[in-house]
Amino acid sequence: MQRKGVFFLSTVCFALLVSTGAGLLIGNQTVAAQGAPNYKVVPLWPHPFPDDSWVIGSVSGVTVDSQNHIWVVHRGNDSLEGNEKGMAPAATANGPGIPSSSVCCMAAPVVLEYDASGKYLSGFGGPSSTYAWPQATGGIAVDGKGNVWIAAAGLEPAPPGGRGRGAAPAPAPAPAPAAAPPAGAPAAGARGAAPDQAAGGRGGRGGAAPAAPAPPDAHVLKFSRTGLHMLTIGTPGKMDGADSQSTLNRPAAVAYDSVANEVFVADSGNHRIVVFDADKGTYKRHWFAYGEKAAGAPAGPYDPNAPASKSFRDVTCVEIARDGMVYVCDKSSNRIQVFDKSGKFIKEGIIAKNTLGGVVAPGGVGPSFAFNSAGSVWDIAFSNDQQQRFLFVADGQNKKVRIVNRDTLAEVGSFGTGGRYPGQFLAVAAVATDAQGNVYTGEMHHGKRVQKFTPAK
């Protein structure tokens, strides 16, 4: 009760600042030109969780569904610092240990649903004996039928000499498939399901790690909006190369095409876009940078003074515009490439060409994931006008959201600066828009939050 009282008092004080106009100015720096929109942050979005021991971990994806509900996926307890997850059982060689605190805190459900006002509506996800939850989640998408798609983006290899959880040196064998649950029964980790003891007993809250190393992420998961597991594309630990029609390699993001009922996967480890049937998971087609049908030579480290690479470096997003154009983020190459749905190359744009960055090693009491901060194009979203004239580009390295003209792919504005105040960013990795033109962002690494921005009048 004491924690709730302190939180309420601090919230009231901050609300008073906002009511006087001070709060809206904090971190709310927008640069705009050529008719680009301006935005202001909503400082107290979202509302507190119903359980005040819940906290959000490293946010890897944000999306908005047809009901204008905002969906967030984060990386749970593994992305929290030691003092943020005291109520979560510590992992030991013999399984879950004893929590270090009865006061604070533990990860909220790793998939979160909010309404536009910021009210928490539902949550699910996490380890299960009936499907392989990602070691590290990637993007999230909600299709036209209300189903939720999660990419299993995998662990970032730690830099040479770094400590902590990097990717496994070699893929482990895939586990034998678990028996399917009875028809109609909720999947482990779904809303209403009991905690899955075989997965550490933590259900949807990102529980203790299993005793044996899990196979590397190489799959995409499909759930109903209530958390029932429906489909897995790819197999954890099985990676058959860039021309495979059945396997993936650290897929970072998913987009749904309602016209053809297809899912487009940003298959980052294979440096390609690959398309599957959304109901059956059967392969349709794939392509590489510039629409090539065969994999090119590895791109190598990015050099802003060198010619553009003929291959993708890391494909971290894929989005489909109303006119059918497919937009792809090549994150550490600082570029967006545009295709039609067949994979024909249309154009590309370079964003903040001189942006570099690198992999940050975990260690100490911080998050147990290595973190790749390289590049200026982490995620994109379209403006809500009928022509979708603008792209919003999440630039985690430079700590801002860039506004780009969709026709020319030229930057025409931005909002946000580096920092922890409302309207500022640490590592903005995800961006989405709703039907009213609001923009939602998610932050990775030490950011661990979602924010809402509204068009400025």
N, C-alpha and C positions, 0 to 999 in steps of 0.2 A: 504493500500500500504506500510506503514511503516513496518508492521510485515513481509511482504514478503521480503523487502529489507534486514532486519536484518537476516532473515533466510538464504537468499542467501549468504550474506557475511560470516556467520558462516559456511555454507556448503562449500564454496570455501576454507576457511582457513583449515577446516578439510581435504578436498580433497588434499590440498598441503602436509599435514602431511602424508597422506596415500601414496602419490606419492614418498615421500622420504623414505618410508618403516616404519615410526614410527607407523602409524595407525594400521598396520596389527599385530603388536606385543601386542597391548593393550588387556589384558584379554584372549589372545589366548594361553592357556596352555593345551597341549595335552599330555596324558600319554598313551603309546601303547606298546603292547608286542605280541608275538606269531603271527606276521603277521597282526595284526589289523591295519586298516587304520588310517591315520592322517588327521586332518581337520584344516582349517583356516577360520576365519570369513570374510564375505564381509561387511565392515563397513557401507556403505551407502545404504544398501538394507533394505526395499524397497524405491522407489522414493517417494517424497512428494505427498500428495493427490492433486487433481485438485482444491479442495476447502481447503484453508489453515486454515479454522476454524475447520476442522475435526480432531479428535483425536481418537486413539484406546483405548478401555477399557480393562478390564481383559480378556485375551485370553483363551478360554476354549477348542478350537479345531483347528487343522491344518491338511489339507490333500492335496494330489496332484491327479489330474484327468488324464485321458488318453491323453489329449492334453498337458500335462506337465504344466498346470495352477495350481497355488497354491490358495487354498481356506482357508479362516480364518473365524472363528466365535468368536465374543467377546460379552461381557455382557453390552455394551452400557453405557448410562448415569448413571445407578444405580451403576456402578462400578467405576465411576470417582469421584475424590475429588471436593470439592466445587469450587475451582478456576480453574478447568478444564472444567466446564460445565456452565459457566456464560451465554452463549447464549441460553441455553435450558430453557424453562419455568419451574419454580419451581412448584412442586406439592402443592396444597392447598386443603382445605376441599371442596372448590367449583370448583375444577378442575384446569387446568393449570393456573399458575400465570404469572408474568411478568419476563422476563429474567433480570439478574443482570448486564449483560454486552452486549455491541454491538461489542466487539472486539474479545473475546475468551471465550470459545470455545464450542463445542458440539460433541457428539459422531458421528463418521462416521457410515455409514450403518453397521448393525451388522453382515451381511454376506458379505465378501469381496472376490473378485476374482482378482488375479494378474497373469501376465505372468512371465516367469522365470527371466526376467531382473529386475523385481520389479515394473513394470508399473501397475497402478491400471486400471482394465478393467471394472468392474461392481460391483454393490452391491444391496442388498435387505434385507428384513426381518423387524421384529419389530411387535408391537401390531397391531391387526386386529379384526374386528367384525366378520370375517368369519372363523377364526381359533384361537386357543389359543397359543399365543407366550409364550415360557417358561419364568417363573419367573427368572430362571438362566439357561443359556444354558450349555450343556455338549459338547460332541464331534461332529464332522462333518465328513461325508463320501460322496463321489460322486460315483455313481454306473456306470456300463458299458454303460448305456444309457444316461449318462450325468445328471441324476437327483441327487438332493442334499438332503441329510438326516441330520436332526438336532435332537439330543437328548435333552430332557427337564430334566436336571439333578436336578433341584429343589434347594431350599434354605437349606443351612447347618444349623442345629439346633445350636443356640448360646450356648456357654458354660454356666454353672450355674453362675448367677450373671452378665452375660455379657449383653451388650446393643446392640441394633440394630436389623436388620432383621434376625431373625432365622426362622426356619421352623414353620409353624402353629402348635399349640398344637394338633389339631385334623383336619382331612380332612374336608374341607367345601364341601357342596353339589355341584355337577357338574352343570354348567350352561346349560340351554336348548340350543340345537344346533341352531346356527344362520342359516337363510335361505342361501342357496347356491347362489353364484353370477351367472349371466347369463352365458351360455356356451360361452367359448372363451374370457370372460372378465378377465382382470388381477386381481389377488387377491390383497387385501389391503396390502401395504408394498412391492409389487412387483415393478420391474422396470417399469416405465411408469404409475403407478397407482397414483392417487391423495392421499394426506395424509388422513388417516382414522380419521375423527373427533370423531367417537364413541370411538376410542381408544386413545384419547388425541391429535389427529391431528398431530402426529409426524411421521407417516409412519414408515420407516425403520431406524429411528435414536434413538430408545429407549426412547419414550416419557414419559410424566408425568404419575404417577401411577393412576389407576382408584380409584374412591371413595371407592368402596367396596373391601375387600380383595379378591384376586383371589384364586381359588382352587389350592391346591398344585400340582406341576408337577408330571405327571404320564403317559407321552406319548412321542411318537416319531413322527416327522413331515417329510413329503416328499414333495419336491418342484421340479419344472422344474428348469433348470439352469438360467432361466430368472425370477424366483421368483413366478411362479404360483403354488398355493397350490394344491397338488394332492391326498394326503392321510394322515390320522392320525391313528396311532396305539396306542391303549390305550385311556383313558379318564381322563383329569385333575380332581383331587379330588377323583377318584374312584380307590380304592386299595383293591382287594379281597383276598390278601394273596399270599404266595409264590408258590402255586400250580395252580394259576389262568391261564387260557388259553386265557383270553381276556383283562386283566388289567396288568399294570406295576406299579412300585414304584421308582420314581427318577432314571430313566435310564440314565446312564452316557455316553454311547458310542454306536456306530453302526458300523458294518462291512458288506460289501456286497459280496455275493458269486455268481459270474457270471455263474458258471457251473450249479447250481441248481436254480438260480434266487431267492435266499433267503437272508433275512437280519438277522444277528445275533446281538442281543441286550444285552449289559452289563447291566442287570437289578439290579442296585446296591442295591436299597432298599429292594429287595427280595433276594439278595445274590445268584444270579443265572445267567446263560446264557439262553436266550430264543430265538427261531428261528421262523420267520414268512415268509410267501410268500411275495415277494417283490412287486407284483402287487395288490393283493387283501388284504393283511394284515392279512390273516388267519393263525391261530396257527399251528405250525408243531411239535415242541418238546422243551423240556427244560432239564437242568441238573444243579446240584449244584457242590460244590467242590469235587474233586476226582471222578467226573462222577456220583455221587449218584443221584438217581431219586427222592428222598424225602428229604425235608429240614431237616438239622440236628439242634442240639442245637445252640443257638447264640454263636458266637465266644468269646465275651467278650473283654476286653482291651488286647492289644498286650503285651506279655512278651517275650523278646528275649531268656530267659532261660527256657521257658516252651516248652513242645512238640508242634509241629505244629497243628494249629486248624483244625478240620475236616470240618469246615464251612468257607465260604468266609466271610471276614469282609466288604470290600467295593470293588466291582468290577468296576474298572474305565476305563478299555479298553478291546477291543476284536479285534484281527486281524487274517486274514487268509493268510497263506503262499501259495506259488505256489504249494507245494506238498500236499496241503489240510489240513495241521495241523492248529489247532485253538489255538492261544495264548491269554491268559487271564491275565490281571493285577489284583492282589489282593493287592491293594495299601498299606494299613497300616499293612498288614501281611508281607510286604517286599518280595513278592514272585510272580513268574510267573508259571502258570500251563498250560500244553499243552494237547490237546485233539484231537481226530479225529472229523470229522463233525457230527458224530452220538452222540458225547458226551462221548465216551470211553476215560478214563484217560490214558495218555501216560507217562508223567513225570512232575516234578516240579523243579524249581531252586530258591534258596534263594539269594537275592541281598542285600548286606549291612545289615546283620542280626540285628545289634544293633541300627538301625535307629528308632527313636521314633517320637516325634512331637505331635501336638494337634490342637485344634480349636482356632483360633484367633478371638476375638469378635470385631465387628465394633464399631465405635463411633467417635464423634467429626466431623471433616470435611472430614474424609477418606471415603473409599468405604462403601456402606450400606449393604454389604454382610458379614456374618460370613465366615471364611475361614479355611478349614481343611488342615493343613500342614503336617499331619502325613504320614510317610512311604517313601519308596525309589522307588517304582514302580508306576509311575503316568500314563505313556503312553509308547507305544513301536512302532517301525517301523522297517522294514526289509531293509537290504542292497540291492543294485540294481543288484548285480551279479546273474547269473542264479541260483546258488544254494542257494542264500540268506544266506550266511554263518554267517552273523552277525545280531544281534538285537541292535537297538539304544534304550536305556531306559531313558526316562525323569525322573530325580530324583530331584523333586522340593525342598524337604527338605534339601538335601545336595548340591543343586545348581550346578548340573552338568548333562551332558549326558553321561551315561555309555555305553560302547561297550561290548557286550556279545556274546560269541560263541553260535550259535543257536543249535548246536548239544549237547554240554555239559552244556549249560546255565551257564558257568563260565565267570566271567568278565575278559576281556583281554585288556581293555583300557578305556579312558574317555576323555572328553574335557569340558572346561569351569570351572570357579570358581565363587564365589559369588561377585556381584558388578553390577554397572550400565554401565560400559564401553562396547563397542562392544566385543562380545565373552564371556562376563560374564553373569550370570543369577541371578535373585532374586527368582523367583518361577517358574521354567520351568515345564509346565504342559502338553505340547503337542509337538509331534515330528512327522515328516513325511520325506519321501525321494522321489526324482524324478528319471527320467530315466537316468540322467547323474551322479547319485551318490551324488548329493548335499543333504544336510540335512537342514530342516527348523524346527524352534522351535517357540513356543508361550509361553508367560509368564502370569501368573495370578497375582492376588492381586495387589501389587504396581509395578509389572514388566511392564505390559501393552505394550508389543511390540512383534513383530515377527522378527526373525533373520535368515540369510542364511549362511551356512558353505559349503565350497567347499573342495574336496579332496586336500590335500597338495601334491605337486610334490616332 
